């Protein structure tokens, strides 16, 4: 005869408390004293008791699930298209969010959106009956009106944007300072006077912020960024290839440097420049943004802006859980620091030894396995 699994009654009996106390302890309610909760947890460990998630949700009014929605690049059926459908940096953000959600006792439900999705807002609204709150990555929602409509029904955290939304908390990186620091390095350290920029998607808040901040900083430093050298891409290496191929077909001379909105775009840009017989950085300097781990193994290694995708995901979960718990005042905008990492693609030999504000917040792990 097979023994039945332990129940909440068995835990209550072993701990010497009521089943109501066990229920409150499982749900981490403040009404349970730490010593009492410790007894309940010890009894659960001894009995190998696993709480019933459905019952836990009924007693607390929660699903104990957080939703994370990200934009998926269109897939053209090729091997490259399939690989580009999952942006490396997005994967890092998801990993950080998943780890932090588990620490808070939540599961993370992933959902992808894309520009051609027929249902649009309907797909997001369908999640509101399944999850307790939503984390939306760059470009998932196209308008403030859609965000306001969604936020009336569920707590929302945005992982991009200006931070001026009254409907949601925004977690973003300091694009402005990052671009200013990069511009100053190119102009003051390397004497560059003409630059280009390869943008991400035109409707991406992060891309727009990086373009605007870089252009302003370059002009203030006395260098030039011509319209012909402001190239449109889509965050992917394939998009970077197409943008640079189109630029090379023009008769206008290339600028001394191209800054890219992210590292994957820089991969495509460098590939095309090398194929055209141009050397990095001797003929053209190229920089990126993100510092995905693979960039240090490029030839030459990529000068880039380091931000922690894992920390971004963690901060988003922390903010969303705080909103759900109502246990603390949540800042409407959280801006995470960045760091310029100089390597060979700009003409520098080694990474900078300057301690960054980002290093003080998090010890960066290997972000690509």
Order of alpha helices (4+ residues) and beta strands (2+ residues): alpha-alpha-alpha-alpha-beta-alpha-alpha-beta-alpha-beta-alpha-beta-beta-alpha-beta-alpha-beta-alpha-beta-alpha-beta-beta-alpha-beta-beta-alpha
